[in-house]
C-alpha cells in the first residue's frame, strides 16, 4: 500500500496511478492487505476516480485518477461469478 500512499501525497488533479494489474475482485481475496482496498477507500472519500482498462482475457489495469475536488461519498460492491 505504500506506493499508492506516496503517490497520493504528491499527485495533482488529473494524475493517474496504476494500482493493480490482474483481476482485482479475485486477486484481492488472496491477500490480507491489498492496494485495491486503499484505492476503494480513497474513491469512497471522493479523492480519486477509479477506472479500469482491459488488457486481455481476465486481465485488467486498474487506475486511480486524482480528483480536483472531493466528490460525494460513493458506495459499490464487487462480485465474481464462476
WORA-V812687 format. One record per backbone hydrogen bond with DSSP energy under -0.5 kcal/mol. NH is the residue of the N-H (numbers start at 1). CO is the residue of the C=O. If there is no record, write none. Layout:
nh=<NH:NH>
co=<CO:CO>
//
This chain:
nh=<5:6:7:8:9:10:10:11:14:15:17:19:19:20:22:26:27:28:29:30:31:37:38:39:40:41:42:43:44:45:46:47:48:49:51:53:55:56:59:60:61:62:62:63:63:64:65:66:67:71:74>
co=<1:2:3:4:5:6:7:7:66:12:64:17:62:62:60:23:23:24:26:27:28:34:34:35:36:37:38:39:40:41:43:42:42:65:63:61:59:59:56:22:53:20:60:51:61:17:49:15:47:46:44>
//
